[in-house]
Amino acid sequence: MERSEASKSPRGGRLAAAWRPLLPIAAALGCFASSPSPAIETDCAEGVCIEVERTESDASFFARNQLAAPVSLLLEFPVLENMTSSQTLPVKSVILPQERKLLVQIRANEHATVTRWRWSWRWTTGVLGARHAADVRYWIPWSAILRFPVGQAVGGSYSHTGNWRFAFDFWMPSGTPIRAARDGVVVRVIEEFNQGGTEERFKRRANLIFILHADGTIARYLHLQQGGVQVALGERVAAGELIGFSGNTGYSQDPHLHFDVIRVDENLEWQTVDVRFATDRPTGFRPESGQVLNGGARQIDVADSAPGPAAISSTDPRPR
């Protein structure tokens, strides 16, 4: 996972790319308004904003989330002199879709003649500290009448390492109907791209669907075909419901579906979680490279060999 560092420039500086899951946004040197009425300053990136309301002696920081997905946000004050914060710093908070939330208020200390403060912030899609429900069993995300092989699986050396260890590439022809692996709400879709390859320029050009689960984790379905999304933002879907069609967009060598489930850790980084798919055994199973799987709600027979090449894909968290 590529990390970016907060901009060192004054207010308004940012390092932000489309749907980058970790967005360091701005660093601002504060001063108070001379008028008793609040002065409002806003800094936004990709649909998430910090709004600062300043008076003669204090500043209130609000977060506004204009996205369909919940976001986790970190607000830091590298410099805070002769001032008191209403919250323990740094501030970490989850901002729900369409929510405006007070994060913290800073106030000049009594008798202070000079105050200095500098702030920075970053955000990521998802729910901070979400814990995956261990008893959940996932559907194989295609129809039960179809059988496809597993390409790169958990721990695949090409790209399923580190935070992205628990991921699966299912080799299938473009245009295969993809079904939800678990109930949830659609919080992100992209379907505009029509090309794929292993060149660097394709790493942020995958069509995709993100589905938020009840436990705060998010399932990612990547490399879909252009115009292949069959659900809308905010739509609630059930396991087994058609959500889109597979493709070969983004950083991809062969037509396939990349599937994983992510959570946001305490460092506001995405981590894939270890999931189990449903079988006739209550413990479920974890697909392995080379197996051929039926789709649907329950895997009864798992074949040992897979025809055709094993698909590879990037798990770069910024699929555009």
DONU-757583 format. One record per residue (C-alpha): residue number from 1; residue in one letter; x, y, z. Coordinates in Angstrom, 3 decimals. Layout:
<drengus>
DRENGU  num  residuo        c1        c2        c3
DRENGU  NUM        A         X         Y         Z
...
</drengus>
This chain:
<drengus>
DRENGU  num  residuo        c1        c2        c3
DRENGU    1        M     0.000     0.000     0.000
DRENGU    2        E     1.388     3.329    -0.996
DRENGU    3        R     1.273     5.958     1.723
DRENGU    4        S     1.234     9.684     1.226
DRENGU    5        E     2.456    12.257     3.681
DRENGU    6        A     0.615    15.392     4.698
DRENGU    7        S     1.342    18.485     2.715
DRENGU    8        K     3.692    20.904     4.458
DRENGU    9        S     2.246    23.914     2.693
DRENGU   10        P    -0.090    26.408     4.378
DRENGU   11        R    -3.856    25.974     4.268
DRENGU   12        G    -5.220    24.523     1.066
DRENGU   13        G    -2.203    22.339     0.272
DRENGU   14        R    -3.112    18.720    -0.391
DRENGU   15        L    -2.027    15.418    -1.798
DRENGU   16        A    -5.208    13.759    -3.018
DRENGU   17        A    -6.065    11.359    -5.811
DRENGU   18        A    -9.412     9.961    -6.887
DRENGU   19        W   -10.589     7.430    -4.329
DRENGU   20        R    -7.285     7.200    -2.515
DRENGU   21        P    -8.250     5.424     0.714
DRENGU   22        L    -5.782     7.369     2.831
DRENGU   23        L    -6.019    11.075     2.129
DRENGU   24        P    -3.700    13.512     3.902
DRENGU   25        I    -5.243    16.837     3.093
DRENGU   26        A    -4.042    20.077     4.615
DRENGU   27        A    -1.836    21.734     7.153
DRENGU   28        A    -2.936    25.185     8.293
DRENGU   29        L    -1.418    27.795    10.559
DRENGU   30        G    -4.171    29.226    12.684
DRENGU   31        C    -5.068    32.687    13.771
DRENGU   32        F    -8.293    33.927    15.304
DRENGU   33        A   -10.900    36.177    13.753
DRENGU   34        S   -10.982    39.719    15.061
DRENGU   35        S   -14.773    39.836    14.805
DRENGU   36        P   -16.977    38.199    17.456
DRENGU   37        S   -18.986    36.485    14.698
DRENGU   38        P   -17.440    33.218    13.463
DRENGU   39        A   -15.183    33.204    10.419
DRENGU   40        I   -15.636    29.951     8.486
DRENGU   41        E   -12.847    28.202     6.597
DRENGU   42        T   -13.453    25.054     4.543
DRENGU   43        D   -11.029    22.513     3.115
DRENGU   44        C   -12.400    19.631     1.021
DRENGU   45        A   -11.091    16.615    -0.863
DRENGU   46        E   -13.109    14.011    -2.768
DRENGU   47        G   -16.384    14.753    -0.977
DRENGU   48        V   -15.070    15.031     2.599
DRENGU   49        C   -14.542    18.449     4.185
DRENGU   50        I   -13.153    20.079     7.310
DRENGU   51        E   -14.996    23.254     8.301
DRENGU   52        V   -13.335    25.563    10.838
DRENGU   53        E   -15.449    28.157    12.646
DRENGU   54        R   -13.230    30.773    14.330
DRENGU   55        T   -14.023    33.537    16.776
DRENGU   56        E   -11.755    35.869    18.776
DRENGU   57        S   -10.761    33.166    21.250
DRENGU   58        D   -11.578    29.726    19.877
DRENGU   59        A   -11.893    27.546    16.789
DRENGU   60        S   -14.348    24.691    16.254
DRENGU   61        F   -13.513    21.943    13.759
DRENGU   62        F   -16.342    20.128    11.993
DRENGU   63        A   -16.180    17.236     9.529
DRENGU   64        R   -18.680    16.952     6.698
DRENGU   65        N   -19.071    13.735     4.713
DRENGU   66        Q   -20.858    14.142     1.385
DRENGU   67        L   -20.229    10.556     0.244
DRENGU   68        A   -22.443     7.455     0.302
DRENGU   69        A   -19.885     5.632     2.454
DRENGU   70        P   -18.840     6.172     6.069
DRENGU   71        V   -15.327     7.554     6.432
DRENGU   72        S   -12.753     7.475     9.199
DRENGU   73        L   -10.880    10.713     9.830
DRENGU   74        L    -7.761    11.789    11.688
DRENGU   75        L    -7.284    15.430    12.773
DRENGU   76        E    -3.873    16.376    14.185
DRENGU   77        F    -2.325    19.527    15.647
DRENGU   78        P     1.462    19.422    15.181
DRENGU   79        V     1.567    22.895    16.756
DRENGU   80        L    -0.713    24.008    19.599
DRENGU   81        E     0.765    26.740    21.805
DRENGU   82        N    -1.011    28.543    24.661
DRENGU   83        M    -4.232    26.763    23.793
DRENGU   84        T    -6.474    24.062    25.268
DRENGU   85        S    -8.289    21.329    23.337
DRENGU   86        S   -11.746    20.007    24.231
DRENGU   87        Q   -10.656    16.502    23.203
DRENGU   88        T    -7.582    14.336    23.562
DRENGU   89        L    -5.388    14.858    20.520
DRENGU   90        P    -5.105    13.637    17.856
DRENGU   91        V    -8.809    13.232    17.116
DRENGU   92        K   -10.025    10.076    15.361
DRENGU   93        S   -13.658     9.822    14.352
DRENGU   94        V   -16.093     8.021    12.061
DRENGU   95        I   -18.251    10.322     9.932
DRENGU   96        L   -21.426     8.763     8.576
DRENGU   97        P   -22.724     9.450     5.044
DRENGU   98        Q   -24.113    12.988     4.714
DRENGU   99        E   -23.200    13.763     8.347
DRENGU  100        R   -21.712    17.016     9.699
DRENGU  101        K   -19.965    16.323    13.000
DRENGU  102        L   -18.123    18.443    15.563
DRENGU  103        L   -14.640    17.004    16.042
DRENGU  104        V   -12.935    19.334    18.517
DRENGU  105        Q   -12.772    22.882    19.812
DRENGU  106        I    -9.539    24.670    20.676
DRENGU  107        R    -9.508    27.748    22.890
DRENGU  108        A    -6.862    30.299    23.855
DRENGU  109        N    -5.639    29.939    27.426
DRENGU  110        E    -6.589    32.668    29.849
DRENGU  111        H    -4.183    35.643    29.758
DRENGU  112        A    -2.428    34.245    26.671
DRENGU  113        T    -1.142    37.062    24.470
DRENGU  114        V     0.220    34.893    21.647
DRENGU  115        T    -1.251    31.641    20.344
DRENGU  116        R    -0.056    29.392    17.541
DRENGU  117        W    -1.670    26.330    16.044
DRENGU  118        R    -1.177    24.185    12.974
DRENGU  119        W    -3.514    21.406    11.900
DRENGU  120        S    -3.561    18.593     9.353
DRENGU  121        W    -6.036    15.875     8.482
DRENGU  122        R    -6.565    12.740     6.440
DRENGU  123        W    -9.380    10.288     5.871
DRENGU  124        T   -10.102     6.824     4.553
DRENGU  125        T   -13.262     5.046     3.458
DRENGU  126        G   -14.730     2.699     6.058
DRENGU  127        V   -15.398     2.367     9.769
DRENGU  128        L   -12.446     2.826    12.115
DRENGU  129        G   -11.824    -0.292    14.189
DRENGU  130        A   -14.517    -2.397    12.501
DRENGU  131        R   -14.421    -6.025    13.640
DRENGU  132        H   -15.328    -8.715    11.160
DRENGU  133        A   -18.064   -11.069    12.386
DRENGU  134        A   -16.279   -14.408    12.673
DRENGU  135        D   -19.418   -16.495    12.164
DRENGU  136        V   -20.283   -14.962     8.763
DRENGU  137        R   -20.043   -17.297     5.774
DRENGU  138        Y   -19.764   -15.766     2.301
DRENGU  139        W   -21.337   -16.928    -0.945
DRENGU  140        I   -19.102   -17.644    -3.901
DRENGU  141        P   -19.991   -14.548    -5.970
DRENGU  142        W   -21.432   -16.112    -9.125
DRENGU  143        S   -24.280   -18.433   -10.105
DRENGU  144        A   -24.371   -22.010    -8.787
DRENGU  145        I   -24.562   -23.375   -12.335
DRENGU  146        L   -21.117   -21.945   -13.185
DRENGU  147        R   -17.668   -23.242   -12.211
DRENGU  148        F   -14.495   -21.153   -12.225
DRENGU  149        P   -10.939   -21.672   -10.975
DRENGU  150        V    -9.135   -19.790    -8.239
DRENGU  151        G    -6.090   -17.941    -9.519
DRENGU  152        Q    -4.141   -16.004    -6.931
DRENGU  153        A    -5.458   -16.779    -3.434
DRENGU  154        V    -4.518   -15.855     0.139
DRENGU  155        G    -0.818   -15.025     0.409
DRENGU  156        G    -0.267   -14.989    -3.367
DRENGU  157        S     3.257   -13.778    -4.011
DRENGU  158        Y     2.335   -11.432    -6.854
DRENGU  159        S     0.230    -8.976    -4.877
DRENGU  160        H    -1.624   -10.712    -2.023
DRENGU  161        T     0.871    -9.810     0.688
DRENGU  162        G     0.999    -7.587     3.766
DRENGU  163        N    -2.266    -5.758     4.370
DRENGU  164        W    -3.624    -7.323     1.162
DRENGU  165        R    -2.904   -10.948     2.091
DRENGU  166        F    -6.505   -12.150     2.408
DRENGU  167        A    -7.709   -11.696    -1.168
DRENGU  168        F    -8.871   -13.859    -4.063
DRENGU  169        D    -8.629   -13.700    -7.853
DRENGU  170        F   -11.249   -15.830    -9.594
DRENGU  171        W   -10.467   -16.552   -13.241
DRENGU  172        M   -13.558   -16.147   -15.464
DRENGU  173        P   -14.567   -14.772   -18.867
DRENGU  174        S   -15.481   -11.111   -19.166
DRENGU  175        G   -19.208   -10.575   -18.873
DRENGU  176        T   -19.787   -13.201   -16.185
DRENGU  177        P   -22.664   -12.146   -13.895
DRENGU  178        I   -21.306   -11.288   -10.431
DRENGU  179        R   -23.479   -11.729    -7.351
DRENGU  180        A   -23.144   -10.265    -3.862
DRENGU  181        A   -21.215   -12.516    -1.496
DRENGU  182        R   -22.946   -11.032     1.561
DRENGU  183        D   -25.824    -8.704     2.432
DRENGU  184        G   -24.927    -5.012     2.540
DRENGU  185        V   -25.266    -1.498     1.159
DRENGU  186        V   -23.574    -0.247    -2.016
DRENGU  187        V   -21.231     2.616    -1.065
DRENGU  188        R   -18.926     3.003    -4.075
DRENGU  189        V   -19.168     2.239    -7.804
DRENGU  190        I   -16.966     2.917   -10.836
DRENGU  191        E   -17.840     1.651   -14.318
DRENGU  192        E   -16.307     4.132   -16.778
DRENGU  193        F   -13.103     2.354   -17.796
DRENGU  194        N   -12.714     0.012   -20.767
DRENGU  195        Q    -9.089    -1.156   -20.689
DRENGU  196        G    -6.738    -3.194   -18.550
DRENGU  197        G    -3.100    -4.241   -18.472
DRENGU  198        T    -0.036    -4.568   -16.292
DRENGU  199        E     1.391    -1.131   -16.995
DRENGU  200        E     1.553     1.341   -14.135
DRENGU  201        R    -1.057     3.598   -15.727
DRENGU  202        F    -3.775     0.966   -15.213
DRENGU  203        K    -3.436     0.780   -11.423
DRENGU  204        R    -6.167     3.348   -10.818
DRENGU  205        R    -8.433     2.410   -13.687
DRENGU  206        A   -10.438    -0.576   -12.451
DRENGU  207        N   -14.218    -0.629   -12.482
DRENGU  208        L   -15.519    -1.712    -9.113
DRENGU  209        I   -18.254    -2.083    -6.514
DRENGU  210        F   -17.827    -1.609    -2.751
DRENGU  211        I   -20.509    -3.068    -0.436
DRENGU  212        L   -20.634    -2.092     3.252
DRENGU  213        H   -21.589    -4.867     5.690
DRENGU  214        A   -23.419    -4.634     9.009
DRENGU  215        D   -20.167    -5.114    10.968
DRENGU  216        G   -18.479    -2.142     9.243
DRENGU  217        T   -16.315    -4.179     6.861
DRENGU  218        I   -16.449    -3.576     3.102
DRENGU  219        A   -16.400    -6.131     0.283
DRENGU  220        R   -14.553    -5.037    -2.858
DRENGU  221        Y   -15.381    -6.446    -6.302
DRENGU  222        L   -12.748    -5.247    -8.811
DRENGU  223        H   -11.948    -5.301   -12.562
DRENGU  224        L   -15.576    -5.208   -13.733
DRENGU  225        Q   -16.420    -4.518   -17.366
DRENGU  226        Q   -17.269    -1.047   -18.607
DRENGU  227        G   -20.920    -0.250   -17.862
DRENGU  228        G   -21.125    -3.478   -15.913
DRENGU  229        V   -22.428    -2.137   -12.596
DRENGU  230        Q   -26.034    -3.216   -11.960
DRENGU  231        V   -26.594    -1.511    -8.587
DRENGU  232        A   -26.845     2.084    -7.387
DRENGU  233        L   -25.178     3.990    -4.572
DRENGU  234        G   -27.101     3.500    -1.346
DRENGU  235        E   -28.907     0.421    -2.625
DRENGU  236        R   -29.316    -2.448    -0.173
DRENGU  237        V   -28.454    -5.832    -1.694
DRENGU  238        A   -28.851    -9.392    -0.477
DRENGU  239        A   -26.335   -12.213    -0.805
DRENGU  240        G   -26.777   -13.840    -4.202
DRENGU  241        E   -28.225   -10.742    -5.866
DRENGU  242        L   -26.826    -9.679    -9.235
DRENGU  243        I   -24.565    -6.638    -8.796
DRENGU  244        G   -22.486    -6.471   -11.969
DRENGU  245        F   -20.481    -8.210   -14.690
DRENGU  246        S   -16.836    -9.252   -14.560
DRENGU  247        G   -14.216    -7.799   -16.856
DRENGU  248        N   -10.542    -7.061   -17.322
DRENGU  249        T   -10.213    -3.374   -16.409
DRENGU  250        G    -7.481    -1.792   -14.361
DRENGU  251        Y    -4.241    -3.485   -13.388
DRENGU  252        S    -5.073    -6.955   -14.650
DRENGU  253        Q    -3.378    -9.565   -16.823
DRENGU  254        D    -6.420   -11.728   -17.649
DRENGU  255        P   -10.203   -11.427   -17.315
DRENGU  256        H   -11.113   -12.218   -13.701
DRENGU  257        L   -12.799   -11.005   -10.535
DRENGU  258        H   -10.733    -9.743    -7.609
DRENGU  259        F   -12.609   -10.131    -4.309
DRENGU  260        D   -11.621    -9.163    -0.796
DRENGU  261        V   -13.106    -7.787     2.419
DRENGU  262        I   -11.417    -4.845     4.167
DRENGU  263        R   -11.516    -3.082     7.515
DRENGU  264        V    -9.955     0.176     8.771
DRENGU  265        D    -7.299    -0.280    11.469
DRENGU  266        E    -6.202     2.180    14.157
DRENGU  267        N    -3.705     3.773    11.771
DRENGU  268        L    -6.494     4.514     9.287
DRENGU  269        E    -5.093     1.918     6.908
DRENGU  270        W    -7.070    -0.692     5.028
DRENGU  271        Q    -6.477    -4.320     5.941
DRENGU  272        T    -8.013    -7.349     4.287
DRENGU  273        V    -9.693    -9.788     6.677
DRENGU  274        D    -9.662   -13.577     6.676
DRENGU  275        V   -13.079   -14.721     5.450
DRENGU  276        R   -14.705   -18.128     5.065
DRENGU  277        F   -17.079   -19.234     2.345
DRENGU  278        A   -20.114   -21.406     3.000
DRENGU  279        T   -20.035   -25.191     2.598
DRENGU  280        D   -21.957   -28.092     4.089
DRENGU  281        R   -19.563   -27.775     7.051
DRENGU  282        P   -20.259   -25.058     9.657
DRENGU  283        T   -16.581   -24.032     9.691
DRENGU  284        G   -16.753   -23.022     6.040
DRENGU  285        F   -13.672   -23.033     3.827
DRENGU  286        R   -11.022   -20.737     2.392
DRENGU  287        P   -10.436   -21.157    -1.364
DRENGU  288        E    -6.946   -22.131    -2.495
DRENGU  289        S    -5.157   -21.447    -5.746
DRENGU  290        G    -5.964   -24.102    -8.343
DRENGU  291        Q    -9.351   -25.127    -6.952
DRENGU  292        V   -12.420   -24.993    -9.195
DRENGU  293        L   -15.529   -23.666    -7.470
DRENGU  294        N   -19.242   -23.654    -8.054
DRENGU  295        G   -20.927   -20.356    -7.330
DRENGU  296        G   -23.752   -19.733    -4.957
DRENGU  297        A   -24.647   -20.112    -1.315
DRENGU  298        R   -22.926   -23.382    -0.469
DRENGU  299        Q   -19.867   -25.149    -1.835
DRENGU  300        I   -20.420   -28.902    -1.719
DRENGU  301        D   -17.657   -30.193    -3.978
DRENGU  302        V   -14.256   -28.513    -4.373
DRENGU  303        A   -12.204   -29.732    -7.338
DRENGU  304        D    -8.431   -29.920    -7.079
DRENGU  305        S    -7.245   -28.609   -10.432
DRENGU  306        A    -7.958   -25.529   -12.503
DRENGU  307        P    -7.738   -25.160   -16.282
DRENGU  308        G    -6.290   -22.043   -17.817
DRENGU  309        P    -3.940   -19.384   -16.442
DRENGU  310        A    -4.166   -18.018   -12.926
DRENGU  311        A    -5.285   -14.417   -13.010
DRENGU  312        I    -3.185   -11.797   -11.305
DRENGU  313        S    -4.253    -8.386   -10.162
DRENGU  314        S    -3.049    -5.438    -8.160
DRENGU  315        T    -4.534    -4.914    -4.700
DRENGU  316        D    -3.373    -1.295    -4.741
DRENGU  317        P    -6.096     0.321    -2.596
DRENGU  318        R    -6.476     3.111    -5.148
DRENGU  319        P    -8.008     1.171    -8.043
DRENGU  320        R    -8.246     4.281   -10.192
</drengus>
